[in-house]
Amino acid sequence: MFFKKTQVEKLRQRPEWGMRDLPPTVCVPALLGRRAEEVVLPLEDASLDDLSFAILGIEAQIAEVRRPLCGLRELYEQARKRGGVGSNTVAEVFFTDPFVEVNK
């Protein structure tokens, strides 16, 4: 028995385009004043504007996830600049007197 490939499956099989990870649906976020709720569309039914809004929504999610990462990385770097070593706690490095910032 043969199964006909969907349009999205055909796109995923284009290695030169790097589309093997295309999602089956596109989530278009809610738009203030325009649309109260997000809309989920099959990929093949999404307009280019829908793709653009979906990309913006995903980028906002990524930024939200990256903020704690960036904060922790900055805290770590500042602790090392203050002379902290791996066994020191954050409280020891930032809230006790012996640690003084070292300029690199």
C-alpha positions in Angstrom: 0.0 0.0 0.0 1.4 3.4 -1.0 0.8 6.6 1.0 0.9 9.9 -0.6 3.3 12.4 1.0 1.9 15.6 2.4 3.1 18.9 1.2 5.0 19.5 4.4 6.7 16.1 4.2 7.8 17.0 0.7 9.3 20.2 2.0 11.1 18.4 4.8 12.8 16.1 2.3 14.6 19.1 0.7 18.0 18.8 2.4 19.4 21.8 0.5 16.8 24.0 2.1 17.4 22.7 5.7 13.7 22.1 6.4 13.7 18.7 8.0 12.6 20.2 11.3 9.5 22.1 10.0 6.7 21.9 12.5 3.3 20.5 11.3 1.5 23.5 12.6 2.2 27.2 13.1 1.2 29.0 16.2 0.4 32.7 15.5 0.4 34.6 18.8 -2.5 36.8 19.9 -2.3 40.3 18.7 -3.3 43.1 21.1 -6.5 44.8 19.8 -6.7 42.4 16.8 -7.0 38.9 18.0 -7.6 37.9 21.6 -6.2 34.3 21.4 -3.4 32.6 19.5 -4.3 30.7 16.4 -2.8 27.4 15.4 -2.8 26.6 11.7 -1.6 23.7 9.6 1.8 24.8 8.1 0.5 24.5 4.5 -2.4 26.8 5.3 -0.3 29.5 6.9 0.3 32.8 5.1 3.7 34.4 4.9 2.4 37.0 7.5 1.4 34.1 9.7 4.9 32.7 9.5 6.4 36.1 10.3 4.2 36.4 13.4 5.0 32.8 14.4 8.7 33.6 14.1 8.3 36.7 16.3 6.4 34.6 18.9 9.1 31.9 19.0 11.9 34.6 19.2 10.1 36.1 22.2 9.9 32.7 23.9 13.6 32.1 23.3 14.4 35.6 24.7 12.4 34.8 27.8 14.3 31.5 28.4 17.7 33.2 27.7 17.3 35.9 30.3 17.9 33.6 33.3 20.9 32.1 31.4 22.4 35.5 30.8 21.8 36.6 34.4 23.5 33.5 35.8 26.4 33.8 33.4 26.9 37.4 34.4 26.7 36.5 38.1 29.3 33.7 37.6 31.7 36.0 35.7 31.4 38.7 38.3 32.0 36.2 41.1 35.1 35.0 39.3 36.3 38.6 38.9 35.9 39.1 42.6 38.2 36.1 43.2 35.6 33.5 43.9 36.5 29.8 43.4 34.3 26.8 42.6 33.5 25.9 46.2 32.5 29.5 47.2 28.8 30.3 47.5 27.2 33.3 46.0 26.6 34.7 49.5 30.3 34.3 50.4 31.5 36.1 47.2 29.0 39.0 47.2 28.1 39.6 50.8 31.4 39.1 52.8 34.3 41.6 53.0 37.3 39.5 51.9 36.3 39.4 48.3 37.3 42.5 46.3 36.8 42.8 42.6 39.8 42.0 40.4 40.1 43.7 37.0 41.1 41.4 34.2 
